[in-house]
Amino acid sequence: MGSVTHRITATREDGEVFQVSYGYGRYRRRYVTCDHCEWREQITWGGAAAKALDHLAGTHGASGAQNMSADRATMNQTLVIMIVCFAVAALLLVIAVS
């Protein structure tokens, strides 16, 4: 998978944590991919968390302590892009006012 945007985790009764990665592959297609087996599914619209949790519960028996968190690198990249956009907008506003 090219870029991971979220990680979906669930815990089995014995305490083992299983994780599914959600992100984009080639041609900007959205995928959910299990980090513990060969399962991978393309997502066309919504439902990534539900499909991932269904897989974790059905295949790995992990249904407790469910969590979905954003990937740190993706959050940092988004923050930098937003700061640059606001800086450009502020510069354009200053030029338009003067």
C-alpha positions in Angstrom: 0.0 0.0 0.0 1.3 3.4 -0.9 0.3 5.7 1.9 -1.4 4.8 5.2 -3.8 7.3 6.6 -5.4 5.4 9.5 -4.7 2.3 11.6 -7.6 0.3 13.0 -6.9 -2.0 15.9 -8.8 -4.5 18.0 -7.8 -6.8 20.9 -8.4 -10.5 21.3 -9.4 -11.9 24.7 -5.9 -13.1 25.4 -4.6 -9.5 25.0 -3.1 -9.8 21.5 -3.6 -6.7 19.4 -4.4 -7.0 15.7 -4.2 -4.1 13.3 -5.6 -3.1 9.9 -4.0 -0.3 7.8 -6.3 2.0 5.8 -4.9 4.1 3.0 -4.2 4.6 -0.6 -2.6 2.3 -3.2 -1.8 2.8 -6.8 -4.0 5.1 -8.8 -5.3 6.6 -5.5 -7.5 3.6 -4.8 -8.5 3.2 -1.1 -7.7 -0.1 0.6 -7.8 -1.7 3.9 -5.0 -4.2 4.5 -4.5 -6.6 7.4 -1.0 -6.4 9.0 -1.3 -10.1 10.2 -2.6 -12.0 7.1 -2.9 -11.6 3.4 -6.4 -10.0 3.5 -6.8 -6.8 1.5 -10.0 -5.1 0.2 -10.6 -2.1 -2.0 -13.0 0.4 -0.5 -15.2 2.3 -3.0 -17.1 4.5 -0.6 -17.2 4.6 3.2 -17.3 1.7 5.5 -13.5 1.1 5.9 -13.7 0.9 9.7 -16.7 -1.5 9.7 -15.0 -3.8 7.1 -11.8 -3.8 9.0 -13.4 -4.5 12.4 -15.5 -7.2 10.8 -12.3 -8.8 9.4 -10.5 -8.6 12.8 -13.5 -10.1 14.6 -14.2 -12.8 12.1 -10.8 -13.9 11.1 -8.6 -13.2 14.2 -11.3 -13.2 16.9 -10.3 -9.7 18.0 -13.4 -7.7 18.9 -12.4 -5.9 22.1 -10.8 -2.4 22.7 -11.5 -1.2 19.1 -9.7 1.9 18.1 -9.1 3.9 14.9 -6.3 6.4 14.9 -4.8 8.7 12.3 -1.3 7.9 11.1 1.2 10.4 12.5 3.1 11.0 9.2 -0.2 11.7 7.5 -1.3 14.2 10.2 2.1 16.0 10.0 1.9 16.2 6.2 -1.7 17.6 6.4 -0.7 20.2 9.0 2.2 21.4 6.8 0.0 21.7 3.8 -2.7 23.7 5.8 0.0 26.1 7.2 1.3 26.7 3.7 -2.2 27.3 2.3 -3.0 29.8 5.2 0.3 31.6 4.6 -0.4 32.0 0.9 -4.0 33.2 1.6 -2.7 35.7 4.2 -0.1 37.0 1.7 -2.7 37.4 -1.0 -4.9 39.2 1.4 -2.1 41.6 2.4 -1.4 42.3 -1.3 -5.1 42.8 -2.1 -5.5 45.3 0.8 -2.4 47.4 0.0 
